[in-house]
Amino acid sequence: MTVPDLAVTEPAGADGAPVVLLGPSLGTASAVLWEDVIPALSRTYRVATWDLPGHGASGPPADPFTVEEIADALAEAIRSFGGPVLAAGVSLGGAVTQALAIRHGELLRAAAVICTAANFAAGADAWHERAAKVRAQGTSVLIGSSAERWFAPGSIAARPDITGRLLHTLADASDEGYAACCEALADFDVREELGSVTVPLLVVYGEEDQATPRANAEEIATTVPGARLVGIADAAHLPTAEKPDEVAAELLAFFEGNAR
């Protein structure tokens, strides 16, 4: 299997500051998902983002891949930045961030995983069914169900622009890229490896999240020594878009003690 090229932006923000690397959820582009968090982070850090295969600025994959292979590709990007970074990822991006912490912990100063799980393989059949559905009908067929899963009641009405543009990024995603990401999630299970993580870890969940509820976050936080668990009220699966100020505040407080 060949790992696809990932679009990773050049770090931008405070001159000479540590790099924060931000990753997306399935079906989104990082530039949109993190849009309202980046300004707060970039006053203190240099911020870079990356996109999943077939999403945002990343081209569609030519071959299947695993979550671990995405992490390996990101490790190369981190080395090009010149050293350890602070990292954060949402959902699938959070799975990749866990894999980075397990496989390349020396490249991370600290990490935050948001609305994710240590084991997506438990739902492998559903992931394969979703992959087949997207290959047959396209990503647009998922817009309605994704809107219900991604956003807490009231989030779309409160933030119609960003939530609408996130649903457009889903429609614009490569069908094959999305399907291949589903298949990567179907194989993801790092529960046995998480106990070896020594990277400072922040685990964030949305209090209204049905896709990766608090129990998933608690499993990660209780397995990784010293991990911190935080809930975001009135947010579901994409709190960076629903409650960006709250997420930014939690990340800044956490990164402040681990940036050097």
Buried (B, 14 or more C-beta within 10 A) or exposed (E): EEBBEBBBBEBEBBEEBBBBBBBBBBBBBBBBBBBBBBEBBBEBBBBBBBBBBBBBBBBBBEEBBBBBBBBBBBBEBBEEBEEBBBBBBBBBBBBBBBBBBBBBBEBBBBBBBBBBBBBBBEBBEEBBEBBEBBBEEBBBBBEEEBBEBBBBEEBBEBBEEBBEBBBEBBBBBBBBBBBBBBBBBBBBBBBEBBEEBEBBBBBBBBBBBEBBBBEBBBBBBEBBEEBBBBBBEBBBBBBBBBBBEBBBEBBBEBBEEBBE
